[in-house]
Amino acid sequence: MTPPRNRERTAVIGALVGNSLEWFDFFVYGTASALVFSRIFFPEVNPATGLLASFATLWVGFLTRPLGGLVFGHLGDKFGRKNVLMATLVLMGASTTLIGVLPTYQQVGVLAPVLLVLLRAFQGLAVGGEWAGAVLIATENAHEKRKTVAGAWVQQGSPIGSLLATGSFLLVGLLPDEDFFSWGWRLPFLASVILIVVGIVLRMRVAESEEFLESKRAGNLAEKAPALLVFTKAPLILIFAMLASIMAISISYFTNTFMLAWATGPLGFDRQVILNILVGASVVQFFTQLAGGYLAQRFGRTRIILTGLGIALAFTVPYFLAIQMGHLVFIAAMVYVSFGSICMYFAVFSTFLAYAFPANIRYSGMSISYQMCSALIGGSTAFVAQWILTTSGNNPWAVAVYYAALTIATIIGVIGLHIVSSRRPIETPDGELNAAPVA
């Protein structure tokens, strides 16, 4: 029998590696949508409209994430976390690799963007079931005192995936523009097939979630569809969970997609310079997330989450003042402060959200709330920010209001979720189950 500590370590490593590869696939698309897709798939419109169209295809992946959350959440709550995570990894890898071999608009006309949208939709389905499952298989296999840190390590998949995605485009960006736009941009997508094989091998070694197995042995699995119980028995928790998820999703696409396009477009900065800054942001994210996880284990999840969000809100004005001044070093510093503080919240948020729901509907509850937020708010961040910028005549303060509103809405959601999930029991057909305190 595998010793509990080894089981815990294997679960965290397997979840982290697989989650990193899934986020690499998802973030590669975001980077390409800012740098490439408007030119390759929408060449018949002006650059600003082409960029909006490119960001709209980015959003498609978020629109299908709730469906992935419903389907894979149901399967994960009914039959276990491990096999579902294998399926999501394969689906994501296949979709990303196929994007790398798509024909261009010049070759097949409108069929090219249609196929792009279809494959982006499959990416959304995969990540819709991946994130919650990866968090759960790590935290549910961890000792009670290490659950928050285990969840924080899984969240490291985001900066690792972002580093891999941005780094891959830094390398292919060294090519002459003609080569970059003809075939170089495809290489990061094609690399996915190799990375996914590595992820599958590692995940095969991961044991099923101990908490799920205990619920199964006790006969406490949901008799009805777990997703239905989330809507009927925990609607208020669901609403606050969606609000609390906003900046966990929005920040990456605001920084790595919208800001990338803004900085290399209207602000006129060199593409490689901005990509280097974003690589630095991923490094900052890696360390601030670890700090957030360990601090939350000691001082409480809610305190660290609100501290991180509060710092980001306080630095909104300096952030956009730097953009208005066009000072590159000032912009980089503000990106690192704002992004890093929100990443402290992001690190803790996974466990915070997981234990807002009882074990028998936890996969569904996490997936539905997080992915519905991604479809309705988070996934549209780059599109809405670009629309605000375009219609305001490149006014940074118009975008600043939007950024602050997203942060405030997240804070409201966190406070509401903390209060409701800590005090209100959830009735299920299996009896009354109290959600674990999220503090």
N, C-alpha and C positions, 0 to 999 in steps of 0.2 A: 504493500500500500504506500502511495506517495505521501511523504511527510507533509503536514499542513503548510509549513513555511515554503517548501519547494513548490507545492501546488499553487500557492498564492503568487510566488515569483513567476512561475511559468504562465499563469493566467495574465498577469500584468504585461509581461513581455509579448505574449501572443496578441493581446488586445492592442498594445501600443504599436507594434510593427504593422499589423493589418490596418489599423486606423490611420497610421502615417501614410500608407500606400493609397488608401481610399482618398484621403485629403489631398495627396499629391495629384491624383487624377482630377479631382474636382477643381483644385486651384490652378492647374495647368490650363484648364479651359478659361478660367477668369483672366489669367494673364494674356492668353491668346486673344480673348475677346477685346482687350484693351489695345493690343498692339497689331493684330493681324487680320481678324475676321472681317472687319468692315471693308478692307481692301480686297480680300480673297473671295468673300461670299456676297458682298453688297457693293460692287464697284459702280453700279449704274446710278447711284445717288450721291449727293454732295457729302463731304467727309463728316460733318456734324450729324446728318441724318443717318449715315452709315454706322456711326458709332452708337447712336441710339438703337438702331436695329440690332447691332451686335450685342448690346447690353440686354435687349429684349430676349434674345436667344439664351443668354445667361440666366435670365429669370425663369425660363421654361423648366430648367432643372430644379428650381425651387417649387414650382407649381406641382410637379409630380412627387415631390418628397413626402407630402402627407399621405398619398396613396401607398408609397413604399412603407411609411410608418404604420399604416393600418394593416397592410398585408403581412409584413414581416413581424410587426408587434404582436399580431394575433398568433402567428406561428411560434414566435419566441415564448409567449406566455403559455401556449398549449403544449408545445413539444420540446422546449429547451432552447438555450441561447446559442450553443456551439454550432449546430448544423445550419442555422439561419445565417450566422456570420460567414460561414464558408460560401453560402449562396450569394450573399451580397458582394463578397470579394470578387468572385468570378464574374458576376454581372457588371460590376464597375470596370474591371480590367478589360473585358471584351468590348464594352462600349467605347472606352478611351482609345484602345488600339485601333478600332475601326475609324474613329475620327481622324487618325493619322494617315489614313489611306483614302480619304474622301476626295472626289474630283472637285474642281473649283467651278465657280460660276461661268468662267470663260469656256470651260470644257463641256458642261452639261446644262447650263442655264439655271432655271429656278429649281431644278431637282437638287442642286448642291445645297442651298440653304435649307431645303425641306429635310434632306437626310441629316444635316447638322442638327436641326431641331429635334428630330426623332432620337438620335443618339444621345443628345443632351437630356432628353426626357428619361431615357434608361439610366443615365448617370444619376438623375434625381431619385429614381426608384431605389437604386442601390444604396445611396447614402442615407435615404430615408429610413432604412432598416439597420444600417451599420452603426451609427453613432451610439444609440441607446444600448444596443447589444454589447458593444465593446466595453462601454462603461460598466454595464451590469456584470459581465462575466469576470471583470477584474475586481469590482467592489464587493460582489457577493461571495467571492472566494477569499476575500481578505479578512483578517482579524478585525474585530470591532474598532480597536484603537488605530488601525491603519487604513480604514476605508477611505477617508478623505484624501490621504496621500496617494492611495492606489488610483482613485479617480483622477487626481491631478496628473499622475504619470500618463494615464490614457489620453488626457487632454494635450499632452506633449505631441501627439500625432498631428495636431494642427500646425505648430511651428515647424516641425520636421517636414511635413508635407509641403508647407509653404516654402521652406528653404530649398527643398528638392525642385519644386516647380519654378521658383524664381531663378535658382542657380542654373537650371537647365536652359532657361531662356537667356541667361547671361552668356552661357557658352555658345549657343547657336547665334546669339546676337552679335558675336564677333565676326560672323560671316558678312561678306558684302551684301547690301540690301537686296540685290537681284537674287542671290542664292538663298538668303533668309526667307524672302517671301515666296520663292518658288518651291523649295523643299526643306529648308532648314527648320522652319517652324514645326514640321511634322515629327521630327526626331524625339522630342519629349513625350509625345503621345505614343509613339511606337515603343519607347522604352518601358511602357507600362506592362507589356506582356511578360517581360523578364521579372519585374518587381512583384507582380502578382503571384508568380510561381513560388517565389521566396516566401511570400505571405501565407500561401496555402500550406506549405511544408511546416511552417512554424505553428500555424493554428491547429494543425492536426494533433499537436502534442498537448493542447490545452484541454483540461478537464471541464466537464459541465459545471455550471454554477451550483455551489453547495446549497445556497438558499433555495434555488429552484428545486433541487432534488429533495430537500427537506419538506417543501410544500407538497411535492408530488407524493412522498411517502405518507404524509399526514392527510392526504386526500383533500387538500385545500386549493387545488387548481380551480380556476373559474369554470363553472358549469356552462354559463352562457358565453357568448363572444366577449372576450376581455375588452375590446374596443367599445362595445355597447355599454358595459359597466362604467367605463370612464366618463361617457357622456351623461349617463342617467344617474350615477351615484356620486360623481365628483365634478360637477360642472363649474363650481366656483374655483376649485383648485386648478382646473383646466384653464380657465380664463387668466388667472394670475400667473400660471406657469407660462402661458403664451407671452404675456407682457414681460415677464422676467427673462425670457429667452432673447429679447430683441437684440441687445448689443452683443450677445454671444455670437450671433449670426452676422449682424450688420457691419461690425467693425472691420472684419477681414475684407469685405467687398467694398467698403468705403475706402480703405487704405490701399489694398493691393490691386483694385480694379479702377474705381473712379479717380482716386488721387493719382494713380499711374497715368491714366489718360489725360487728366487735367494738367499735370506737371510736364508731360512730354508734348502736350498740345498748346493750349493758350498761354501757359507760363513759359514755354519755350526751352525747357531744360533738356539736356542730352539724355537719350534713352538709357544708356549704360549707367550714367550717374544715378538716375532715379532707381534703377534696378538694384544698384549697390546699396542704396539707402534702405530699400525694402528687404534686402538680405540682412542688413543690420537690425531691422525691426523684428525679423524672425528670431534672431539671436537674443534680442532683448526679451521677446516673448518667452523663449525657452526658460530663461532664468527667473523672470518675474512670476511665471506660472509655478515653478517649483517653490519659490518663496511663498507664494500665496497658499499653496497646499499645506506646507509645513506650519505656517502661521495660523491657518484655519484649524488645523488639528489641535493647536494649543489654545487659541482664543475664540474659536467658534466660527462657523461658516458664514453666518449672516453678517457679523461684524466686518470680516475681511471683504466680503462681496460689496457691502455698502461703502467701505473705505475706498476700494478701487474705483467704483463708479463715481464717488464724490470727487476724487482727484481729477478724473477725466472731465467732469462737468466744470470744475473750477478752472481748468486749463483750456476751455473752449475759446475764450477771447484771445489769449496769447497764441494759440494754435492758428487761428485765422488771421490774426494780425501778422504773423510770420508769412502767411501766404500772400496777403495784401502787399507786404513789403518786397516780396520776391527774393528774400535772402535765403540762400540754399542751406547754410549751416543752421540758421534759426529754424527753418522748416524741419530739417532733420531732427533737431533737438526736441521740437514740439511733437513730432510724430512719435518719437521714442517714449516721451513722457506719457502722452495720452494713450497710445497703444499699449504700453507696458502696464499702466494702471488698470486698464480694462482687462488685460490678460490675467491679472491677479483674480479678478472676479470670475473670468472664464474658467480658470483652473479649478475653482471650488464649486462652480455652478453645476457641474455634472453630478456630483454626489448630493448636492443640495436639492436638485430636481429629482434624482432617483428616489430619495427617501421621503419625498412628499407623497408618494404613492405606495400602497401596500404591495407585498411581493407578488400576489396573484394577478395584478393588473399593471405591474410596474413597467414592463417592456412597452406595453401599449400606451400607458399614460405618458411616459417620457417621449416616446416616438411621436405620438399625436400632437402633444402640446408644442414640442420643439419644431416639428416639421410644418405644422399649420402656421406657426409664426414665420417660418422661413418662406412659406408661399405667400402669405398676406403682407408681410412687412420686410423681413430680412432680405429676401431674394430680390426685392425691387429697389434696394438701397442705391446701387450704382445707377440704375435707370432714373430714379426720382431725383437723385442729386445732380445728374447730368441735365435733366429737364429743367430743374431749378436754375442751374448755372446758365443754360442757354437762354431761357426766357427772361432772366434778370440782367442780361448783358454782361455776363462773367463777373457778377457781384459776389465776392466771397462771403459777405455777411448774410446773404440770403441762404447760402448753404449752411452757414454756422447755426442759424436758427433751426434748421432741419436736424442737424447733428445733435444740438442740445435737446431738442424735443425727443429724439430717440433715446437719449441717455436718461432723461427724466421719466419717460414711460417705463423704462427698465427698472428704475429705482422703485417706482410705485408697485410694479409687479413683484419685485423681491420682497418688499415689506408685506404686501397682501398675502403672498404665498407663505411666508413665514408664519403669519398670524393664523391663517385658515388651516394650513396643514398641521400645525402644532396643536390646535384646539378642537378640530372637528373630526369625529370618527367617520369612517366610510362604511356604510352598510353594504354587504355583498350577500349573495345566496349562501355563502359558506359560513355566515356569521358576521359579527361585527369585528372589523379590523382597524386598528388605529394606525395611521401613518406615523412612521418614526419622526421624532423632532428633527427639523432641518437646521437648527441653530448650530 
